[in-house]
Amino acid sequence: MKFEVIDRDFLFNSNISINHYLLNNDANLAKAQETFLSYNQKRLRKNYSIASFENLVKENRFSYGIVELYVGNILQSFSGLCDYNNWIIFTRFISFKYFRIPFASAYLVPFVLEKAKNDDKEGLVFTFGKENTILKHGLNNENYFKYEKNFRKNILIEQKHISDHDLFVKSVQTCNLMKTLPYTVNYRYTEQHVVYIPIKNSTPPFEKYKKIGVDE
């Protein structure tokens, strides 16, 4: 995926907005499908095919709707939301542009968190395949998401020109709410890491992953 440097004036002069909708009519279903299929990252293409979308709908993986984040009139992020045992799971999250800028943690996740609170949900869940290199070194570090004291010096060089934007502070506030399960889980027949934000001080109801034929 090509990294794009965001223009400072564009960012500071653009309204950041969130759109949430349910797949409860043909128009919304068509809108979600079109956006989903527009994601053309080659190495994950099979996950964003028409067959994948139809299967996700059939499995009710978008039962809590679709959420989109716009910077100005540009669609920045998209995710399905699944209500799983009263926990909201982000499904097939997409970052279309500026993927190194934490728009999702700054705005998208807080929006969903507030909605989940109002709907009396247990919390939010993010699942990652065990091969996910982004979290490879962080999941065993209890301070991985709690980088408030150091976040400015850790800002990437491509972000220095916008480091005074409040999205970075908002992102830190969200990340400081995150917890990780100390084990992988079996979710949708796949071994997954789990990062979550609890609302009611509970733990996501996943079965601990066990390799076939291996006893603890």
Protein Blocks (a to p, Z undefined) as FASTA:
>chain_A
ZZddddfklmmmpccdddddddfbfklmmmmmmmmmmpccfklmmmmcfklmmmmmmnop
amnopcdddehjacfbdcddddeehiacdehiacfbhklbckklmmmmmmmmmmmmmnop
abdcddddfklmklmmmmmpmklmmmmlmmmmmpcfklmmmmmpcklmmmmmmmmmpccd
fbdcdeehiacddddddfklpacdbdddddehiaZZ
